[in-house]
Amino acid sequence: MFRCCRHRLALAVFAAGGLRAAEPQWPPLNGELSGALRLDALGDAPPLQWRTHLKPTAGGLPQIDLEVTASGLELHARATLPPGEAPGTWQISSAAVDLAMWLPIALARAGQAVLPPDLVATGTLRVAGEGTWRNAKATGSISAALDGATVGSTAQNLSASGVSLAAAIDLADNLPTVRSLRLGVDTLQMASLTARRIVAEAAGAEGGRIDVRRAELEVLGGRVALTP
């Protein structure tokens, strides 16, 4: 009789929330998987070589290290699987994209767009970020940087040198929002018009808007500053 009452008491305490269910335990998985991925939807895009390494962390959670390489592209990322009800983590430790290689591929895939189809660029776009994820939805922050790039279009008679970009992007449930943006151009040539030392700074605002906080350039022998 005493044993029966004790079991009933334990069940009552558990049902009332007095005891917490044990968190699910992941097995100590460890191994590697690699291969090649053809991007037929991107036309002439080179194949991606990828490698994943699955291993347990010090806390016992499975961790996935991902490495992706291709001509003009490199990505190193890491993720941990969600522990019970808590979210997992993700991190892009480094990512680099050669614009001379991948911008024409992206423009060809986009089809009709605002940018001229013959737009060419040189420079390396670098990306990093980190955050959490659960149920295929990611939250966190991403930074993008570009320095010393060039841009040109023969059809538009346009060329730019010394192009720099710095952007901070917030990510909430896979939806990106620009937090801050800074664009700089040393020299911009459009037909017979030349502009120098162009600087534009912006910040994200409500409703997905981007508010320009600063915009300056030197042109026609003077300096122009636009009101935010």
Salt bridges, closest charged atoms under 4 A:
GLU23 OE2 - ARG20 NH2 3.77
GLU32 OE2 - ARG51 NH1 3.45
ASP40 OD1 - ARG38 NH2 3.11
ASP65 OD2 - LYS55 NZ 3.64
ASP65 OD1 - ARG78 NE 2.65
GLU67 OE1 - ARG51 NH2 3.64
GLU74 OE2 - HIS76 NE2 2.79
GLU85 OE1 - ARG134 NH2 3.98
ASP170 OD1 - ARG179 NH1 2.31
GLU201 OE2 - ARG182 NE 3.20
GLU201 OE2 - ARG214 NH1 3.34
ASP211 OD1 - ARG209 NH1 2.86
GLU216 OE2 - ARG214 NE 3.57
GLU216 OE1 - ARG223 NH2 2.87
GLU218 OE1 - ARG197 NH2 2.85
GLU218 OE2 - ARG223 NH1 3.35
